[in-house]
Amino acid sequence: MARQRSKSDLPTKICPVCGLPFTWRKKWANCWDEVKYCSERCRRRRSQTGED
């Protein structure tokens, strides 16, 4: 069996809405380059920050 990756080895990004770092998730495996926000809540609040 393959050894599991530790969470510290996963890529991270900074959410432009809340400013907190978030890490890669398996559900984002195919679209990690397009992911901008850490959560659905931040995605909905994006208009308050002046982004797109």
GIUR-V255740 format. One record per residue. RES is the residue in three letters. PHI is phi in whole degrees, 0 to 359 (NA if undefined). NEAR is the number of other C-alpha atoms within 12 Angstrom. Layout:
# GIUR-V255740
RES PHI NEAR
RES PHI NEAR
This chain:
# GIUR-V255740
MET NA 3
ALA 285 4
ARG 286 5
GLN 284 9
ARG 281 10
SER 278 10
LYS 297 13
SER 290 11
ASP 275 10
LEU 280 17
PRO 292 19
THR 231 21
LYS 221 22
ILE 254 19
CYS 286 24
PRO 289 24
VAL 273 26
CYS 263 22
GLY 79 16
LEU 265 16
PRO 284 18
PHE 224 25
THR 254 25
TRP 303 27
ARG 236 18
LYS 301 12
LYS 293 10
TRP 263 19
ALA 302 14
ASN 271 11
CYS 224 12
TRP 302 20
ASP 293 13
GLU 272 12
VAL 290 24
LYS 243 29
TYR 246 29
CYS 284 28
SER 206 23
GLU 295 14
ARG 300 14
CYS 293 23
ARG 297 20
ARG 290 17
ARG 273 19
ARG 300 21
SER 292 13
GLN 287 14
THR 270 15
GLY 90 9
GLU 278 15
ASP 356 12
